[in-house]
Amino acid sequence: MELSTAECCKLVEALTLLSQGRWSDFEDRLWVAFGDDWGRLLDMLVRHRHVALRGRWRDEPTLTEAGQELLERLRARPRAAAG
């Protein structure tokens, strides 16, 4: 999945919320930013082990170490075109 610079900035916002343990806000931010594709993006993050699903019903996303590294890489990207 290719993300524009603006979408990368939105993903950074969402992953930052998740790094703070605010998984419900993370999901809300993904939905607002990516619309119907938010679930596909979450699946991709899980598949690449950036996010793990925890909780009794495996419905609580948690940022993994690989996800933290992804967040740092995304934060380092240029944001001039993000708007």
N, CA, C and O atoms as CSV, one atom per row, in Angstrom:
chain,resi,resn,atom,element,x,y,z
A,1,MET,N,N,0.846,-1.162,0.000
A,1,MET,CA,C,0.000,0.000,0.000
A,1,MET,C,C,0.899,1.235,0.000
A,1,MET,O,O,1.709,1.419,0.909
A,2,GLU,N,N,0.756,2.066,-1.004
A,2,GLU,CA,C,1.514,3.301,-1.115
A,2,GLU,C,C,0.770,4.423,-0.405
A,2,GLU,O,O,-0.432,4.604,-0.603
A,3,LEU,N,N,1.484,5.168,0.415
A,3,LEU,CA,C,0.882,6.289,1.131
A,3,LEU,C,C,1.516,7.588,0.658
A,3,LEU,O,O,2.728,7.666,0.454
A,4,SER,N,N,0.693,8.589,0.490
A,4,SER,CA,C,1.205,9.916,0.165
A,4,SER,C,C,1.877,10.501,1.410
A,4,SER,O,O,1.772,9.948,2.505
A,5,THR,N,N,2.561,11.616,1.226
A,5,THR,CA,C,3.198,12.273,2.372
A,5,THR,C,C,2.155,12.671,3.410
A,5,THR,O,O,2.368,12.503,4.611
A,6,ALA,N,N,1.026,13.201,2.940
A,6,ALA,CA,C,-0.042,13.598,3.869
A,6,ALA,C,C,-0.580,12.378,4.620
A,6,ALA,O,O,-0.841,12.456,5.821
A,7,GLU,N,N,-0.746,11.258,3.925
A,7,GLU,CA,C,-1.226,10.037,4.585
A,7,GLU,C,C,-0.211,9.516,5.585
A,7,GLU,O,O,-0.586,8.992,6.634
A,8,CYS,N,N,1.078,9.653,5.270
A,8,CYS,CA,C,2.113,9.238,6.220
A,8,CYS,C,C,2.028,10.065,7.493
A,8,CYS,O,O,2.194,9.541,8.595
A,9,CYS,N,N,1.770,11.357,7.342
A,9,CYS,CA,C,1.622,12.226,8.521
A,9,CYS,C,C,0.431,11.783,9.364
A,9,CYS,O,O,0.494,11.795,10.593
A,10,LYS,N,N,-0.648,11.395,8.701
A,10,LYS,CA,C,-1.832,10.927,9.433
A,10,LYS,C,C,-1.552,9.597,10.125
A,10,LYS,O,O,-2.036,9.348,11.229
A,11,LEU,N,N,-0.767,8.747,9.466
A,11,LEU,CA,C,-0.394,7.479,10.088
A,11,LEU,C,C,0.500,7.730,11.301
A,11,LEU,O,O,0.371,7.042,12.314
A,12,VAL,N,N,1.395,8.698,11.211
A,12,VAL,CA,C,2.238,9.061,12.355
A,12,VAL,C,C,1.361,9.492,13.529
A,12,VAL,O,O,1.598,9.088,14.667
A,13,GLU,N,N,0.350,10.311,13.251
A,13,GLU,CA,C,-0.556,10.743,14.322
A,13,GLU,C,C,-1.231,9.542,14.973
A,13,GLU,O,O,-1.319,9.460,16.198
A,14,ALA,N,N,-1.706,8.614,14.152
A,14,ALA,CA,C,-2.404,7.433,14.679
A,14,ALA,C,C,-1.451,6.548,15.484
A,14,ALA,O,O,-1.788,6.103,16.581
A,15,LEU,N,N,-0.263,6.296,14.936
A,15,LEU,CA,C,0.694,5.439,15.641
A,15,LEU,C,C,1.180,6.091,16.935
A,15,LEU,O,O,1.477,5.396,17.907
A,16,THR,N,N,1.260,7.406,16.950
A,16,THR,CA,C,1.643,8.109,18.178
A,16,THR,C,C,0.594,7.872,19.262
A,16,THR,O,O,0.935,7.640,20.423
A,17,LEU,N,N,-0.670,7.931,18.883
A,17,LEU,CA,C,-1.742,7.637,19.845
A,17,LEU,C,C,-1.599,6.210,20.376
A,17,LEU,O,O,-1.758,5.961,21.571
A,18,LEU,N,N,-1.300,5.287,19.477
A,18,LEU,CA,C,-1.149,3.894,19.893
A,18,LEU,C,C,0.053,3.732,20.818
A,18,LEU,O,O,0.003,2.951,21.769
A,19,SER,N,N,1.128,4.459,20.548
A,19,SER,CA,C,2.318,4.364,21.413
A,19,SER,C,C,2.024,4.873,22.816
A,19,SER,O,O,2.732,4.535,23.764
A,20,GLN,N,N,0.986,5.681,22.948
A,20,GLN,CA,C,0.562,6.201,24.245
A,20,GLN,C,C,-0.474,5.291,24.903
A,20,GLN,O,O,-0.997,5.610,25.971
A,21,GLY,N,N,-0.767,4.162,24.267
A,21,GLY,CA,C,-1.730,3.221,24.816
A,21,GLY,C,C,-3.174,3.586,24.524
A,21,GLY,O,O,-4.088,2.993,25.097
A,22,ARG,N,N,-3.390,4.536,23.656
A,22,ARG,CA,C,-4.742,5.013,23.343
A,22,ARG,C,C,-5.257,4.292,22.091
A,22,ARG,O,O,-5.446,4.911,21.044
A,23,TRP,N,N,-5.478,2.986,22.212
A,23,TRP,CA,C,-5.807,2.172,21.046
A,23,TRP,C,C,-7.157,2.545,20.423
A,23,TRP,O,O,-7.309,2.455,19.205
A,24,SER,N,N,-8.118,2.952,21.212
A,24,SER,CA,C,-9.411,3.346,20.660
A,24,SER,C,C,-9.277,4.623,19.817
A,24,SER,O,O,-9.864,4.730,18.741
A,25,ASP,N,N,-8.495,5.586,20.323
A,25,ASP,CA,C,-8.240,6.808,19.564
A,25,ASP,C,C,-7.442,6.509,18.296
A,25,ASP,O,O,-7.654,7.140,17.261
A,26,PHE,N,N,-6.526,5.546,18.380
A,26,PHE,CA,C,-5.755,5.103,17.218
A,26,PHE,C,C,-6.691,4.623,16.116
A,26,PHE,O,O,-6.567,5.033,14.962
A,27,GLU,N,N,-7.635,3.745,16.485
A,27,GLU,CA,C,-8.583,3.226,15.491
A,27,GLU,C,C,-9.457,4.337,14.926
A,27,GLU,O,O,-9.724,4.367,13.725
A,28,ASP,N,N,-9.901,5.244,15.779
A,28,ASP,CA,C,-10.707,6.373,15.306
A,28,ASP,C,C,-9.921,7.216,14.310
A,28,ASP,O,O,-10.449,7.605,13.268
A,29,ARG,N,N,-8.665,7.499,14.628
A,29,ARG,CA,C,-7.837,8.324,13.747
A,29,ARG,C,C,-7.625,7.636,12.407
A,29,ARG,O,O,-7.671,8.288,11.364
A,30,LEU,N,N,-7.392,6.318,12.422
A,30,LEU,CA,C,-7.247,5.584,11.162
A,30,LEU,C,C,-8.516,5.688,10.331
A,30,LEU,O,O,-8.455,5.899,9.120
A,31,TRP,N,N,-9.660,5.540,10.977
A,31,TRP,CA,C,-10.931,5.580,10.264
A,31,TRP,C,C,-11.171,6.958,9.654
A,31,TRP,O,O,-11.574,7.069,8.495
A,32,VAL,N,N,-10.926,7.994,10.428
A,32,VAL,CA,C,-11.133,9.361,9.920
A,32,VAL,C,C,-10.160,9.656,8.773
A,32,VAL,O,O,-10.545,10.263,7.774
A,33,ALA,N,N,-8.921,9.234,8.914
A,33,ALA,CA,C,-7.894,9.552,7.920
A,33,ALA,C,C,-7.990,8.704,6.655
A,33,ALA,O,O,-7.701,9.193,5.563
A,34,PHE,N,N,-8.391,7.441,6.787
A,34,PHE,CA,C,-8.319,6.516,5.656
A,34,PHE,C,C,-9.674,5.957,5.237
A,34,PHE,O,O,-9.747,5.145,4.314
A,35,GLY,N,N,-10.732,6.373,5.894
A,35,GLY,CA,C,-12.067,5.927,5.507
A,35,GLY,C,C,-12.192,4.417,5.548
A,35,GLY,O,O,-11.707,3.768,6.474
A,36,ASP,N,N,-12.842,3.866,4.544
A,36,ASP,CA,C,-13.087,2.426,4.501
A,36,ASP,C,C,-11.807,1.599,4.393
A,36,ASP,O,O,-11.834,0.395,4.645
A,37,ASP,N,N,-10.695,2.219,4.026
A,37,ASP,CA,C,-9.423,1.494,3.911
A,37,ASP,C,C,-8.710,1.338,5.255
A,37,ASP,O,O,-7.643,0.728,5.318
A,38,TRP,N,N,-9.293,1.886,6.337
A,38,TRP,CA,C,-8.608,1.819,7.623
A,38,TRP,C,C,-8.389,0.383,8.072
A,38,TRP,O,O,-7.341,0.069,8.637
A,39,GLY,N,N,-9.354,-0.489,7.833
A,39,GLY,CA,C,-9.219,-1.888,8.235
A,39,GLY,C,C,-8.127,-2.593,7.454
A,39,GLY,O,O,-7.390,-3.415,7.999
A,40,ARG,N,N,-8.028,-2.267,6.175
A,40,ARG,CA,C,-6.979,-2.857,5.342
A,40,ARG,C,C,-5.599,-2.389,5.815
A,40,ARG,O,O,-4.645,-3.166,5.828
A,41,LEU,N,N,-5.505,-1.127,6.197
A,41,LEU,CA,C,-4.239,-0.600,6.712
A,41,LEU,C,C,-3.880,-1.266,8.039
A,41,LEU,O,O,-2.723,-1.623,8.258
A,42,LEU,N,N,-4.857,-1.434,8.918
A,42,LEU,CA,C,-4.603,-2.114,10.183
A,42,LEU,C,C,-4.156,-3.550,9.941
A,42,LEU,O,O,-3.218,-4.023,10.583
A,43,ASP,N,N,-4.815,-4.243,9.026
A,43,ASP,CA,C,-4.414,-5.617,8.691
A,43,ASP,C,C,-2.972,-5.666,8.201
A,43,ASP,O,O,-2.220,-6.574,8.554
A,44,MET,N,N,-2.588,-4.679,7.382
A,44,MET,CA,C,-1.230,-4.626,6.877
A,44,MET,C,C,-0.238,-4.395,8.017
A,44,MET,O,O,0.821,-5.021,8.057
A,45,LEU,N,N,-0.580,-3.495,8.946
A,45,LEU,CA,C,0.297,-3.237,10.090
A,45,LEU,C,C,0.457,-4.487,10.957
A,45,LEU,O,O,1.545,-4.752,11.469
A,46,VAL,N,N,-0.612,-5.249,11.120
A,46,VAL,CA,C,-0.554,-6.497,11.883
A,46,VAL,C,C,0.273,-7.538,11.130
A,46,VAL,O,O,1.121,-8.209,11.719
A,47,ARG,N,N,0.025,-7.667,9.840
A,47,ARG,CA,C,0.731,-8.664,9.025
A,47,ARG,C,C,2.243,-8.420,9.035
A,47,ARG,O,O,3.028,-9.368,9.035
A,48,HIS,N,N,2.642,-7.159,9.041
A,48,HIS,CA,C,4.069,-6.815,9.051
A,48,HIS,C,C,4.626,-6.677,10.463
A,48,HIS,O,O,5.766,-6.253,10.653
A,49,ARG,N,N,3.818,-7.036,11.441
A,49,ARG,CA,C,4.203,-7.086,12.858
A,49,ARG,C,C,4.587,-5.729,13.442
A,49,ARG,O,O,5.414,-5.641,14.350
A,50,HIS,N,N,3.969,-4.664,12.900
A,50,HIS,CA,C,4.139,-3.341,13.491
A,50,HIS,C,C,3.131,-3.143,14.627
A,50,HIS,O,O,3.354,-2.356,15.547
A,51,VAL,N,N,2.037,-3.866,14.538
A,51,VAL,CA,C,0.967,-3.809,15.533
A,51,VAL,C,C,0.596,-5.239,15.901
A,51,VAL,O,O,0.509,-6.105,15.030
A,52,ALA,N,N,0.378,-5.488,17.177
A,52,ALA,CA,C,-0.113,-6.787,17.655
A,52,ALA,C,C,-1.512,-6.573,18.226
A,52,ALA,O,O,-1.800,-5.534,18.820
A,53,LEU,N,N,-2.360,-7.552,18.041
A,53,LEU,CA,C,-3.717,-7.484,18.593
A,53,LEU,C,C,-3.754,-8.260,19.891
A,53,LEU,O,O,-3.432,-9.447,19.930
A,54,ARG,N,N,-4.146,-7.584,20.943
A,54,ARG,CA,C,-4.171,-8.166,22.286
A,54,ARG,C,C,-5.590,-8.121,22.835
A,54,ARG,O,O,-6.535,-7.753,22.137
A,55,GLY,N,N,-5.712,-8.496,24.074
A,55,GLY,CA,C,-7.007,-8.476,24.729
A,55,GLY,C,C,-7.731,-9.799,24.583
A,55,GLY,O,O,-7.310,-10.680,23.834
A,56,ARG,N,N,-8.803,-9.917,25.298
A,56,ARG,CA,C,-9.562,-11.172,25.336
A,56,ARG,C,C,-10.038,-11.603,23.954
A,56,ARG,O,O,-10.015,-12.790,23.630
A,57,TRP,N,N,-10.470,-10.638,23.137
A,57,TRP,CA,C,-10.974,-10.957,21.798
A,57,TRP,C,C,-10.018,-10.536,20.703
A,57,TRP,O,O,-10.392,-10.456,19.533
A,58,ARG,N,N,-8.787,-10.269,21.088
A,58,ARG,CA,C,-7.762,-9.825,20.141
A,58,ARG,C,C,-8.249,-8.631,19.320
A,58,ARG,O,O,-8.127,-8.593,18.095
A,59,ASP,N,N,-8.800,-7.670,20.035
A,59,ASP,CA,C,-9.330,-6.482,19.363
A,59,ASP,C,C,-8.703,-5.191,19.887
A,59,ASP,O,O,-9.183,-4.096,19.593
A,60,GLU,N,N,-7.622,-5.327,20.669
A,60,GLU,CA,C,-6.935,-4.157,21.213
A,60,GLU,C,C,-5.543,-4.084,20.596
A,60,GLU,O,O,-4.648,-4.830,20.991
A,61,PRO,N,N,-5.356,-3.184,19.626
A,61,PRO,CA,C,-4.036,-3.086,18.996
A,61,PRO,C,C,-3.005,-2.512,19.956
A,61,PRO,O,O,-3.314,-1.664,20.793
A,62,THR,N,N,-1.778,-2.992,19.817
A,62,THR,CA,C,-0.646,-2.545,20.611
A,62,THR,C,C,0.532,-2.345,19.670
A,62,THR,O,O,0.770,-3.169,18.787
A,63,LEU,N,N,1.262,-1.267,19.853
A,63,LEU,CA,C,2.437,-1.009,19.034
A,63,LEU,C,C,3.565,-1.944,19.464
A,63,LEU,O,O,3.870,-2.053,20.652
A,64,THR,N,N,4.172,-2.605,18.508
A,64,THR,CA,C,5.293,-3.505,18.789
A,64,THR,C,C,6.610,-2.729,18.675
A,64,THR,O,O,6.616,-1.546,18.335
A,65,GLU,N,N,7.699,-3.396,18.957
A,65,GLU,CA,C,9.014,-2.769,18.790
A,65,GLU,C,C,9.233,-2.392,17.328
A,65,GLU,O,O,9.748,-1.314,17.029
A,66,ALA,N,N,8.844,-3.277,16.425
A,66,ALA,CA,C,8.953,-2.967,14.990
A,66,ALA,C,C,8.063,-1.780,14.631
A,66,ALA,O,O,8.428,-0.969,13.779
A,67,GLY,N,N,6.918,-1.672,15.263
A,67,GLY,CA,C,6.024,-0.549,15.035
A,67,GLY,C,C,6.619,0.755,15.533
A,67,GLY,O,O,6.452,1.800,14.905
A,68,GLN,N,N,7.313,0.696,16.662
A,68,GLN,CA,C,7.989,1.888,17.181
A,68,GLN,C,C,9.075,2.337,16.211
A,68,GLN,O,O,9.260,3.533,15.988
A,69,GLU,N,N,9.793,1.372,15.634
A,69,GLU,CA,C,10.826,1.703,14.646
A,69,GLU,C,C,10.192,2.323,13.403
A,69,GLU,O,O,10.725,3.283,12.847
A,70,LEU,N,N,9.054,1.777,12.963
A,70,LEU,CA,C,8.333,2.352,11.830
A,70,LEU,C,C,7.920,3.782,12.135
A,70,LEU,O,O,8.081,4.667,11.295
A,71,LEU,N,N,7.396,4.013,13.316
A,71,LEU,CA,C,6.972,5.352,13.720
A,71,LEU,C,C,8.144,6.328,13.649
A,71,LEU,O,O,7.987,7.448,13.164
A,72,GLU,N,N,9.305,5.918,14.123
A,72,GLU,CA,C,10.486,6.789,14.080
A,72,GLU,C,C,10.910,7.067,12.641
A,72,GLU,O,O,11.285,8.195,12.319
A,73,ARG,N,N,10.855,6.060,11.772
A,73,ARG,CA,C,11.199,6.273,10.360
A,73,ARG,C,C,10.223,7.233,9.700
A,73,ARG,O,O,10.627,8.113,8.940
A,74,LEU,N,N,8.937,7.065,9.990
A,74,LEU,CA,C,7.935,7.956,9.403
A,74,LEU,C,C,8.086,9.378,9.906
A,74,LEU,O,O,7.892,10.327,9.147
A,75,ARG,N,N,8.425,9.536,11.157
A,75,ARG,CA,C,8.627,10.883,11.729
A,75,ARG,C,C,9.810,11.583,11.062
A,75,ARG,O,O,9.831,12.810,10.965
A,76,ALA,N,N,10.790,10.810,10.604
A,76,ALA,CA,C,11.988,11.377,9.998
A,76,ALA,C,C,11.773,11.796,8.549
A,76,ALA,O,O,12.604,12.507,7.983
A,77,ARG,N,N,10.661,11.364,7.935
A,77,ARG,CA,C,10.395,11.709,6.532
A,77,ARG,C,C,10.110,13.191,6.397
A,77,ARG,O,O,9.573,13.812,7.314
A,78,PRO,N,N,10.469,13.761,5.250
A,78,PRO,CA,C,10.130,15.166,5.010
A,78,PRO,C,C,8.628,15.363,4.963
A,78,PRO,O,O,7.904,14.507,4.454
A,79,ARG,N,N,8.155,16.476,5.484
A,79,ARG,CA,C,6.730,16.727,5.552
A,79,ARG,C,C,6.302,17.942,4.720
A,79,ARG,O,O,5.166,18.403,4.838
A,80,ALA,N,N,7.187,18.448,3.899
A,80,ALA,CA,C,6.897,19.675,3.151
A,80,ALA,C,C,5.652,19.550,2.287
A,80,ALA,O,O,4.897,20.513,2.151
A,81,ALA,N,N,5.426,18.391,1.706
A,81,ALA,CA,C,4.297,18.209,0.800
A,81,ALA,C,C,3.023,17.789,1.523
A,81,ALA,O,O,1.994,17.570,0.883
A,82,ALA,N,N,3.078,17.675,2.837
A,82,ALA,CA,C,1.937,17.162,3.585
A,82,ALA,C,C,0.768,18.134,3.604
A,82,ALA,O,O,-0.384,17.713,3.704
A,83,GLY,N,N,1.038,19.385,3.511
A,83,GLY,CA,C,-0.042,20.367,3.463
A,83,GLY,C,C,-0.637,20.724,4.776
A,83,GLY,O,O,-1.554,21.544,4.835
